């Protein structure tokens, strides 16, 4: 009976080891796929940022260079957005002034017509 129990325990342990091995292979596969996706993303980002920098020189860009370029683009985008907001305010102000001038001209025209 003890031998049977040992065989059952051994069989159970072997099954757990096989399952752990299967999980490890899946995890390794997932990690490899993630690395490939990251490299592909990095290449695409660099192609968008600077087509001449992405692979055509024969040098691969470092992750830090990609991060720096993305930060630069983000900063430029933020500045552009702030400039757009500033221009929108200026445009709104000028439109308000134009409305006011138009209203004043209308009042002036009406006054002239009355005087005539």
SEDREN-314722 format. One record per residue (C-alpha): z, x, y; residue in three letters. Coordinates in steps of 0.2 Angstrom, whole numbers, padded with zeros to 4 digits, always signed. Layout:
REM SEDREN-314722
ZXYALA ...
***
This chain:
REM SEDREN-314722
+0000+0000+0000UNK +0004+0014+0012UNK -0013+0022+0008UNK -0021+0005+0013UNK -0012+0004+0029UNK -0017+0022+0033UNK -0035+0018+0029UNK -0034+0002+0040UNK -0026+0012+0055UNK -0039+0026+0053UNK -0053+0013+0053UNK -0046+0005+0068UNK -0044+0022+0077UNK -0062+0027+0072UNK -0068+0010+0080UNK -0059+0013+0096UNK -0066+0031+0097UNK -0083+0024+0094UNK -0081+0011+0108UNK -0074+0025+0120UNK -0089+0036+0116UNK -0101+0021+0120UNK -0092+0017+0136UNK -0092+0036+0141UNK -0111+0036+0138UNK -0113+0020+0148UNK -0103+0028+0163UNK -0113+0044+0162UNK -0129+0034+0163UNK -0122+0024+0177UNK -0117+0040+0187UNK -0134+0048+0183UNK -0143+0032+0190UNK -0132+0032+0205UNK -0136+0050+0209UNK -0155+0046+0207UNK -0153+0031+0219UNK -0144+0042+0231UNK -0157+0055+0231UNK -0171+0042+0233UNK -0161+0034+0247UNK -0159+0051+0256UNK -0177+0055+0254UNK -0182+0038+0261UNK -0170+0040+0276UNK -0177+0057+0280UNK -0195+0051+0279UNK -0191+0038+0291UNK -0180+0050+0302UNK -0192+0064+0302UNK -0208+0063+0290UNK -0211+0082+0292UNK -0193+0086+0287UNK -0193+0076+0271UNK -0200+0087+0257UNK -0216+0093+0265UNK -0208+0110+0270UNK -0203+0113+0252UNK -0184+0112+0256UNK -0173+0098+0252UNK -0162+0091+0265UNK -0144+0093+0263UNK -0133+0077+0262UNK -0124+0083+0279UNK -0141+0084+0287UNK -0145+0066+0282UNK -0128+0061+0288UNK -0131+0070+0304UNK -0148+0062+0307UNK -0141+0044+0303UNK -0127+0047+0315UNK -0140+0052+0328UNK -0150+0037+0325UNK -0135+0026+0326UNK -0130+0034+0342UNK -0147+0031+0349UNK -0148+0013+0343UNK -0131+0010+0352UNK -0137+0018+0368UNK -0153+0008+0367UNK -0143-0008+0364UNK -0131-0004+0379UNK -0147-0001+0390UNK -0154-0017+0385UNK -0138-0027+0389UNK -0138-0018+0406UNK -0156-0022+0409UNK -0153-0040+0404UNK -0139-0041+0417UNK -0150-0034+0430UNK -0164-0046+0426UNK -0152-0061+0427UNK -0145-0055+0444UNK -0163-0053+0451UNK -0168-0070+0444UNK -0153-0078+0453UNK -0158-0069+0469UNK -0175-0075+0467UNK -0169-0093+0465UNK -0158-0092+0480UNK -0173-0085+0490UNK -0184-0099+0484UNK -0171-0112+0489UNK -0169-0104+0506UNK -0188-0104+0508UNK -0189-0122+0503UNK -0175-0127+0516UNK -0185-0117+0529UNK -0201-0126+0525UNK -0192-0143+0526UNK -0185-0138+0543UNK -0202-0132+0550UNK -0210-0149+0544UNK -0196-0158+0553UNK -0199-0148+0569UNK -0217-0152+0569UNK 
***
